[in-house]
Amino acid sequence: MRRAWRWMVVAGLVVGGAGCDDGGGGEAVAQDAESGPGDAADVPDGGGPDGGGPDAARPDAGDPGGGCGASVGAEAAWTAPPGLAAPVDGETPPRDAACAADAWLTHLRGWIVDQDGRPIEGAKAQACVRRAPDEQLNCLSPADTGADGVFTIAVPEAGGNRCMRRLAVRTLAPGCGSATLYCRVDVPAPDAVDSVLRAPGPFTLVDTAPATELPPEGDPEATRTVVFADGLELDVTPGRLYAEGEGYVGLGAAAVAPDAQGLCFAADVADFSALYAFYPEGDVEGAPFPVRLPNTAGLPAGAAVEFLTLGGLDCTLDAEHRIEEGEWAVSGTGTVSADGSQVVSDAGSGVPCLTWFGYRPL
């Protein structure tokens, strides 16, 4: 049931052609797995909402003509577009009197950029709301960005979503090879007058590079080692990977400096020795995938580290525990190899889901 729920959540993110765009629409599209709408129809394992597969072409994330690149030049990098502060169309309903003790939000506005700080057109933003007072999770239908990278999410009145305790924002450019991002956003104070929340900083999508060594899928229950450009090695069992789009054949990763500009979770990763972004987003069923990472921090042989993973829509540590959207959680441990060249996951540890992943010394 958990797997079917995940696909129902992302079904509204189908790629609809050039620009990685779709029509969006609708209201709340998903709830907590434990309190969701019930069993949904199964989808083929390894398939995904964008209809990708072994033959699906992955656009060049750096090609503005391919629908996945930035829409403006470098002169506008990291500059908040005027549209961010523009008035919201339509009425902003007054606060519900029953929501006196919690945040009240009718609209969320923000902007999405690439790793060079340039706005991206045709990207998507999805708000995941922990509503008050029951803290049930509702993930709303996504909104598309315009030419200036700005999106506006209208929080529907139905379902009590406007009265909330916590908020996370999921941003992505489906099918474009960039890592899906989850950011926690501080909700307004209960006494706030303005019901429109404008995100204080951009949501930054990072391009990933395809695996340099990707064995043929073959037997999906057989484990094989996938190698990425900087030496990252991941032992993948395709039959246990439930990912969007191309799934196993589209695997990509990127090493990201923990102090890189534009990371919404910069404070959470400030003490990381290394940080990685994965593509496509996906969950690992059962034990995490063992991983070996280059010891770029120069930690001594035998040094112990702890792994941390960024939570997503269906990121699970085990059968009973999931990592909440936008939260970093300790997900295992590793040890620097005897020759000091790699950080190797300890038995039972590794990558529990394909979102963002990092490690720091213990």
N, C-alpha and C positions, 0 to 999 in steps of 0.2 A: 504493500500500500504506500509506503514511503516513496518508492521510486515513481509510482504513478502520479502521486501528488506533485512531485517536483516538476514533471513534464507539463502538468496542467498549469503550474505557475508560469513557466517560460513560454507557453504556447502563444502568448501575446507578443512575442519578440521575434516572430518569423521575418526573415529577410524577404523583402518584397521587390528587390531589383537594385538598380543603381542607387548609390548613396546609402546602402544598407538601411533602407527605410521601410516602414510599414505604416498602416493606417492607424495603429493604436486603437483607442476608443474603449468604451466599457467603463466599469467602475472597479470595485475591489475584485481581484481575480484569484486570491488564494488566502488561506488561513493556516494556522498551525497544523502540522501533521497530526498532532494528537487531538485536535478539535476541528478538523477540516470537514469538507463536504462529503466525505465518503470515498469509496473506491472509484477511481476513474479508469477509463479504458487504458489497457497497456499499450505501450509503444515499442517498436523494435529496439532491442538493446543496442547501444552504440549509435543509434540514430539520433536525430535531434530536430528541434523546431524549425531549423532553417533548411531542412531537406538535404543537408550535406551528406557526404559519404566519401568513399574512396576516390570518386571521380570529381568531387567538388573542388573547384579552383579556389585557392586562397589568394585574395587580392593583395597587392603590394601595399602594406600599411603606410609606406612613405610616398605613395603616388597620389597626388591630389586629384588626378584624373580618374583614379580607380574607385572613388566614392568613399575612401577610408582616410584620406589625408586631411590636413588642416585647410581651412577655407580662407585664411588671410596670410599676409606676409609676416616676416619676422619683426617688422616695426611695431606690430600690435601685440607681441608676445607678453603674456602675463598681465595684460591690461584688462581690467573689468570693462566689459562692453556697456555702452549707454543703456541698452535694453534691459540690463539687470535692474536698474532703478526705475524703469518706466512703470506707470500705473498698470495694475492688473485689470484686464477687461472684465466688464460685468460687475455685479454687486458683490460686496463682501458681507455675508450675513452676520448679524450680531451674535455674540457669545450665547450659548445655551446656558441658562441659569443653573442647570444641573452640573455644569462643568466649572464650578467656582474654584476648585482646589487643584486643577490640573491645567495643562497647556491647551489652548484652543487655536486651531490652525485651519484656515480655509484654502490657502495656497502656499506652495513651496516653489521658489524660483532659484535657479543657479545657472552656472555655465560650465561646459565641458571643454577641455583643452587636450592637446597632445603633450608629449614630454618636453617639447620645446615651448610650451605655453601658448600655442596658437589655437584659437577656437575651432572646433570640429562641427561641421554641419552633418545632420542625419544620424547623430548618436542618440542614445536613449537613456532616460533616467526613470527609475522606479522607486517609489517611496514605500518602505516597509514600516508600518506603524504599530507600536504597542499601545493599544487604546486603553483608556481608563474607563472604569476602575479595574476591570478583570485582566488587563495586560495581555489580552489575546492578540496574536500577530496577524495583521492584515497587510498583504502586499498589493498595492494598487496598480492599475493599468499604467504602462509606461507612457511618458511624454517624449516627443522628438525635439531635438535642437534645431534652431534655425541657422541661417548663414553666419550669425554672430556667436554661435555656440550656446545660446541661451535657451533654456527650457522652462516651462511653467507647468507644474502639476496642480490640478484642481482636486482638492480632497473632497470626495463625495460625502454628502450628509448621511446617506444610507449606511447602516451598520455601526453608527456611532464613532466613525473614524476621526472626526475632527477633534474630539476630546482625547488627548493622548498623554502617555507617560514618557515614551522614548521614540526615537525616530532614526532610522538608518536609510541611506540612499545608495541604490545600486545603479552604477553607470556602466555602459558598454556600447560597443559598435559591432553588432552581430556579424559574424563571418569575416571580420576584418583583421583578425590576428592579434588584436590588442587584448590585454588581460582585463577581465571584468574587475571593477573596483567596488568596494563597499566602504562607506564612510558613515560614522556616527555623526549626527548633527544635533547640537543642543537645541532643545525645544524652548519656546518662549516661556517666560515666567507666568504664573497663573494670573497675575494682574496686568499683563501686557495688553495694550490697547489695540495694536496692529495685529490683525489675524493673518497677514501675509509675511512669511519668513523668507528672507533672502540670504542664501548661504554666504558666509563671510569670505570664502576662498573658492578657487576653481576645483573641479573634479578632474583629475589628471589620468588619462588613459595612456598606458605604456605599451609600445609595440613589443611583440615577442618574435623570436626567430625560430623557424622550424627545426626539429631535431636533425642533427648531422648524421646520426646513425639510428635508423628506425627499421628494425627487422620486420619482414612481412607479417601480417596479422596471423595468418595460419590458424593453428589451434587456439581459440580465444582463452582456453583455460591454462595454456602454457605460459610460464613466466619468461620474460626476455628483458635484456638490458637496453634501455633507450639512452642515447648519449646526446648532449646538447653542446653548443659551441664552446662554452668556457670550461668544459670538462665535467659538468654536472651529469651524474648517472642516476637513472631511476629504473628500478626493477618493476616492470609493469606486467600485470595480468589483464589483458584487454577485456575478458569476460567479467571482471570485477570493477571495471571503470564505466560509470554512467555519466557521460559527458554530452555537452551540446554539440551541435553541428557535425563536424567531421569525426569527432571522437578520437579514437586512437591514432588514426592516420594523419590527423591534423595537429598532433602534439607540438607545442612550442613552449619556450621559456625565455626569460630575460633576467640577467643579473642587474639589480637596481641598487645604486648607492643609497644607504639608509638616510643620508642627508640630502638626497636629491630634492630639487626645488619642486614644490607643488604637491607633495604627498600629504593627503588629509590626515594621515595617522603618524605624522612625523614624530610627535612626542612619544608614541608607543614603540617606535623602532629605533630611537636614538642610541640605544646601547647594543644594537644588533651588530654582530661581526659580518653578517652577510644577509642579503635580502633578495628573494626571487619572486617573479611573477609568472604564473602559468597560463597557458591557453590550450584547449578551451576550458571553461569552467566545468567542474565535474566532481562527483563524489566517488570515493573508493569503498566498495562494499567489503566488510570484513576487516582483516588486518591491514594496516597502512602499507603502502609500497615502500620497501627499503630504498634508501637513498645514500649516495656518496657525493659530497660537495667538495670543490677545491678549497684548500685551506688558505684562502687569500689573506686572512688576518694574521697568518704566521703564528698561530697558537702552537704551543709545544706538544711534542708527541705524547700521547696518553691523556691529554687534557680532556675534561668532560664538558659537554655543552648541553643546553636544552633547546629543543625545537619549539617553534611557535607558529601557529597557523591562524590566518584571518578567516573568520566565520563568514559563511554565505548561506544561500537559501536552503541548501541541503548538505551542509558540511557536518559530518558526524565523526566523533572520536571513537565511539563504539555503538552497540545496539541501543544503549540507553541515554547517551549523552551527545548533544549536538552543540556546535559553537554558534552563538547567536550572531546574526548579521552585523558586520562592522566591528566585532570584538576580536581581540587577539587572545588566544589561549595556548597554554603550554600543551604540546601534543606529543612529547616524547623526549628522548635523550640520544646523544651521540658521543663518539670518542674520536679524537685525532689519531690517525693511523701511526704505526711505528716509525714510518719514514717521514712523517710530518706533512705529507702531500695532500691528504684528504681528511674530511670529517665524515665518519662512517656511522650510520644509524645503528643503535644498539638493537638487540633482538626484541621484536615486538614494537619497535618504533619506526618512524618514517614519515611519509607524506599521507595524511588521512583524507585529503581532498585537494583538488586542483583549484586553488585561489591564489593567495600570496603566502609565502613561507620564508622563515628565517631562523637563524640560530644566534645564541649568545653564550659566553662562557658561564659555567656554573661556579 
